[in-house]
Amino acid sequence: MTSRSRFHLNRQGRAAHVFLIPWQLGFLLVTAVPLLASLYLAFTNYDILNAPEWTGLENFQRMIHDDQFWASVRVTLIYVLVSVPLQLAFALLLALILDRGLKGLAFYRSAFYLPSLLGSSVAIAILWREIFGDDGLINKGLALVGIHGESWLQNPRTALATLIVLNVWTFGSPMVIFLAGLRQIPDELYEAARVDGAGVIKQFRHVTVPLLTPIIFFNLILQTIGAFQTFTQAHIVSGGTGGPANSTLFYTLYVYQQGFVAFDMGYASALAWVLMVAIAVVTALHFLVSKYWVFYGDN
Amino acid sequence: MDRRGFLKVSLGTGLAATAITTVAGCGGSGGGSSGGGDEVTLRYAWWGNSIRQQNYTKALKQFSTANPSITIEPEFADYTAFQERMTTQIAARDVPDIFWIASPQVLTYHKSKLYRKLDDIPTLKWDDYSKEDLETFKLDGQLNTLPFGIFTPVIRYNETVAKADGVTVPAEGPGWTWDSLAELLVAYSKNNPGKRKGTPYAPDHDLTFEAWLRQRGEQLWTQDGQVGFTVDGLGSWLDWWEKLRKAGGALSLSEQEGMGPDWAQVGKKVLVNFGNSNHIIDDAKMFPQEKFRLRAAPIAAGAPAGHKYLYFPRMAIYQRIDDGNLEAAGKVLDYNVNSADMLKTVRLTMGAPTNPKVAEQAAAFASPDEKEMLAIVAKERAAERKPRYEAPPGSSTWRTTMARICEEIALGKTAVPAGAKKLVDEIGAGIKRAA
């Protein structure tokens, strides 16, 4: 390489950096600096009004004896473990149905995708209160057959289930991705399977599922991370309390309560970092286990 | 333009924008003297619902019309959002010149030295207040916040429904006790044509809880900023509610859709409600065909003298206000409390006026509901009252913690004694952390 071409490349490099300045500034000011600040605050007692006071690991030790913290961990884990598989199964089922060349496919695809856009909105959370409330649509329906139902949202045994139903209802986004994945599976493979005498179920099990595993894996990662961060629905449905009896106290809602209701920013930062590490660990585990069940076609 | 020229222009524009942003960041924002003449701009922050927002915005405009040199920039938010915004504004030292103070934050802000003293501002008059009044307004002996309304704990009942159902709510006096109220609520719930319940489940209502404590010789907070009640004191209150709930005298959590129910939803399901005296003004409007009346909180047998109390919503002037804006800010505060003009626009949703003369003037234009509220506050104000202390730093979430524990008790997840101990411990831990 001549010195002129090195100079040329350097000049190009400088130009690239100039164009990257807005992004770099945004990353530094909006992401990196707050991230590092929250890491520092996690080791302090900070109420916003007064200067942070270094307390070492106290915030993390406090979590061990904090009943609310454990309640929020429990609720979030149940939600992730139940709602994500249900949502993915439902999305895959609908994708398989739509993939069979249904008439009006574009309409159904849009109609099923719509809840994904609305699902985490305030309006839908309010609608959910109206549906599952004491005087809500569900209980009005039950009353027609002589059953007197209580508020589904005020019963600790059913409140979380209503939010799981809400999450499953937003199956549109993974469904569209599944649909795209199904379109990529070559027809010849199904023909070969049929020639070998495979029925619909065997085709699904031995052709569709293996070739769809990268898509399932992709959806699983995205939906798991999203489920860990669920906030709006729980905040609106429970009025920000996580009730009844902590049954909808999602982890992010508890972080919010500590940060913006109690103004205990040090503890809230520590909680947020624990969540980030937990999500990172779960995602890494997914990747580790993926080599045993995800088939990329080239291995 | 060639590529070199384009890069130069881009870089120049970027640097200029950065420089502008930096310089802008160093400058103050709003609220300052305009520099020329005597023009003053003040920021005024308050909370409430949309009706209060409209009324106060209108009243502040009227003030500016009458005082053309003073412009007021309104900063309004819902109660919860107001506290969040105030906290971030305080952290950024960008606090409004005049602001209302949410009750859990009164002493927290005081500790953070946010309030400017008010007794040396020539435009803010104190002549109408008695010496006793001024003493009750002070925080740690300093007159640095301005109480601009008075609330008292009350039982509000639906007189129209009571008459139709043949129920008589006892008059205040020896027969008006917590036990007689509970009996009335249970009996009514068992037998009324509208299948109403006696009351919403409201053991987390702070003002009536405080009345209960003071009638038993306890208090909400001590002078030195600690929890002022015992586990037994709190337990007795929770127990009273638990018996009432189990006997069917109160709505279930399901019927009222959780703690802190919406009055618009439960107002048609109950006979009475536990509340603040000022709530009648907005709440009664939701049921315009019905007439609501107020009773002071029932009184326990053997209640000590001086158990009655008044609660004051407060406002303040920011400690770092420009000296040149101070007199104008004093004028705004004076307009808020020492003149009936503003009340004609904003009405009495923030309680009875603290200025006794303004309270008398307000009676002339008050609505029937407002008159009901003024009468009950006047009576409580005339009673002997021992001092009451504001919530200490670190206790700001005590009401949400109390609601959570009451909910756990109602759902059978916690027993009353364990719940009471948990609440006292949690509040105490918060205060300790903030100390």
HADDOCK unambig.tbl for C-alpha pairs under 7 A between the chains (distance, minus, plus):
assign (segid A and resid 48 and name CA) (segid B and resid 87 and name CA) 6.92 0.50 0.50
assign (segid A and resid 48 and name CA) (segid B and resid 91 and name CA) 5.76 0.50 0.50
assign (segid A and resid 49 and name CA) (segid B and resid 87 and name CA) 6.99 0.50 0.50
assign (segid A and resid 49 and name CA) (segid B and resid 90 and name CA) 6.54 0.50 0.50
assign (segid A and resid 49 and name CA) (segid B and resid 91 and name CA) 5.77 0.50 0.50
assign (segid A and resid 49 and name CA) (segid B and resid 112 and name CA) 6.72 0.50 0.50
assign (segid A and resid 133 and name CA) (segid B and resid 257 and name CA) 6.91 0.50 0.50
assign (segid A and resid 134 and name CA) (segid B and resid 254 and name CA) 6.04 0.50 0.50
assign (segid A and resid 134 and name CA) (segid B and resid 255 and name CA) 6.06 0.50 0.50
assign (segid A and resid 134 and name CA) (segid B and resid 257 and name CA) 6.76 0.50 0.50
assign (segid A and resid 150 and name CA) (segid B and resid 254 and name CA) 5.91 0.50 0.50
assign (segid A and resid 151 and name CA) (segid B and resid 254 and name CA) 4.98 0.50 0.50
assign (segid A and resid 151 and name CA) (segid B and resid 257 and name CA) 6.94 0.50 0.50
assign (segid A and resid 154 and name CA) (segid B and resid 253 and name CA) 6.53 0.50 0.50
assign (segid A and resid 154 and name CA) (segid B and resid 254 and name CA) 5.41 0.50 0.50
assign (segid A and resid 154 and name CA) (segid B and resid 257 and name CA) 6.26 0.50 0.50
assign (segid A and resid 154 and name CA) (segid B and resid 258 and name CA) 6.08 0.50 0.50
assign (segid A and resid 244 and name CA) (segid B and resid 407 and name CA) 6.84 0.50 0.50
assign (segid A and resid 245 and name CA) (segid B and resid 404 and name CA) 6.82 0.50 0.50
assign (segid A and resid 245 and name CA) (segid B and resid 407 and name CA) 6.40 0.50 0.50
assign (segid A and resid 245 and name CA) (segid B and resid 408 and name CA) 5.35 0.50 0.50
assign (segid A and resid 260 and name CA) (segid B and resid 84 and name CA) 6.27 0.50 0.50
assign (segid A and resid 261 and name CA) (segid B and resid 397 and name CA) 6.96 0.50 0.50
assign (segid A and resid 262 and name CA) (segid B and resid 396 and name CA) 6.41 0.50 0.50
assign (segid A and resid 262 and name CA) (segid B and resid 397 and name CA) 5.80 0.50 0.50
